Each structure stands twice: as structure tokens, then as C-alpha cells.
Amino acid sequence: MMRLKKNIAVSDSGFVFNPTTGDSYSLNQVGKEILQSLGEGKSKEEITSMMTSNYEIDAASFEKYFFDFISMLRQFELLEEPDEN
């Protein structure tokens, strides 16, 4: 399961702050909802279902967006990576 590192702060307006690096980012509404859903422990399938019902996007298009977004979170070292064991 993917989730944000514990020390990452996310404001209600979608401002993300990483105190380890001092970096900050701004999320759009969709990014904010994805992060919130990940924080609630929702699966990729649950998030995809929610987004395709809330927005005019098909599952395949959303999944591409989702994986690009997750890749960006990993690049900025914002995610806890699950143990392989």
C-alpha cells in the first residue's frame, strides 16, 4: 500500500511540505483528492472508481494520470515505499 511519509504535511488547500528537504508543492483538486484517498488507505481501484464517477474521465485515462502522479511523488521522495518482504 502506498502512503505519504509520516512527516509530510498537506494543507486543506493542497499545499504539500516536506520538512526533510524544505521543499513545498501545490496540488490541484484531483491531486489533493488522490493524496487524501491514499492517506485513507484506499486502493488504486477504489481511487479510480471514485475519480471516474466524480469527473468526466475514463478508467484508462485516469490510471495513466494516477501512475504519472505516483511516479512524481516517488521522484520527490514523498511516499513510504512498502517493504518487499
C-alpha positions as a printed NumPy array, in Angstrom:
array([[  0.   ,   0.   ,   0.   ],
       [  1.277,   3.428,  -0.905],
       [  1.116,   6.265,   1.559],
       [  2.809,   9.566,   2.23 ],
       [  5.762,   9.634,   4.572],
       [  4.624,  10.477,   8.083],
       [  6.467,  13.812,   8.252],
       [  4.892,  15.212,   5.056],
       [  2.376,  17.984,   5.767],
       [ -0.613,  18.575,   3.479],
       [ -2.891,  21.565,   3.964],
       [ -6.593,  21.68 ,   3.126],
       [ -5.755,  23.915,   0.165],
       [ -3.406,  21.298,  -1.363],
       [ -0.081,  22.737,  -0.215],
       [  2.44 ,  19.936,   0.443],
       [  5.546,  20.494,   2.58 ],
       [  8.466,  18.119,   3.062],
       [ 10.316,  19.229,   6.23 ],
       [ 13.226,  16.869,   5.5  ],
       [ 14.166,  18.689,   2.296],
       [ 12.385,  22.002,   2.84 ],
       [ 10.605,  21.547,  -0.493],
       [  6.98 ,  22.512,  -0.999],
       [  4.491,  21.765,  -3.761],
       [  0.991,  22.839,  -4.722],
       [ -1.58 ,  20.273,  -5.79 ],
       [ -4.648,  20.727,  -7.935],
       [ -8.001,  19.394,  -6.701],
       [ -7.515,  15.951,  -8.26 ],
       [ -4.026,  15.574,  -6.794],
       [ -5.33 ,  16.612,  -3.389],
       [ -8.136,  14.022,  -3.587],
       [ -5.687,  11.291,  -4.619],
       [ -3.389,  12.097,  -1.679],
       [ -6.334,  12.172,   0.704],
       [ -7.541,   8.809,  -0.605],
       [ -4.075,   7.288,  -0.255],
       [ -3.968,   8.605,   3.316],
       [ -7.267,   6.86 ,   3.986],
       [ -5.737,   3.595,   2.781],
       [ -7.81 ,   3.334,  -0.396],
       [ -6.554,   1.092,  -3.171],
       [ -5.773,   2.196,  -6.718],
       [ -9.004,   0.522,  -7.826],
       [-11.072,   2.382,  -5.227],
       [ -9.466,   5.691,  -6.191],
       [-10.022,   5.014,  -9.901],
       [-13.676,   4.195,  -9.283],
       [-14.164,   7.353,  -7.232],
       [-12.462,   9.586,  -9.803],
       [-14.288,   8.162, -12.822],
       [-17.622,   8.709, -11.085],
       [-16.735,  12.247,  -9.864],
       [-15.041,  13.525, -13.023],
       [-15.544,  13.106, -16.756],
       [-12.634,  10.716, -17.259],
       [-12.476,   7.061, -18.251],
       [-10.6  ,   4.499, -16.165],
       [ -7.729,   4.03 , -18.649],
       [ -7.06 ,   7.778, -18.864],
       [ -7.253,   8.19 , -15.102],
       [ -4.904,   5.253, -14.464],
       [ -2.277,   6.87 , -16.697],
       [ -2.673,  10.121, -14.747],
       [ -2.568,   8.187, -11.459],
       [  0.667,   6.368, -12.319],
       [  2.281,   9.621, -13.525],
       [  1.239,  11.277, -10.255],
       [  2.585,   8.394,  -8.128],
       [  5.832,   8.488, -10.117],
       [  6.145,  12.205,  -9.358],
       [  5.52 ,  11.586,  -5.633],
       [  8.269,   8.934,  -5.653],
       [ 10.642,  11.242,  -7.535],
       [ 10.131,  13.924,  -4.873],
       [ 10.583,  11.251,  -2.14 ],
       [  7.159,  11.859,  -0.603],
       [  5.972,   8.233,  -0.429],
       [  6.693,   5.472,   2.036],
       [  7.701,   2.521,  -0.074],
       [  6.178,  -0.799,   1.001],
       [  8.576,  -3.461,   2.252],
       [  9.281,  -6.196,  -0.258],
       [  9.289,  -8.867,   2.49 ]])
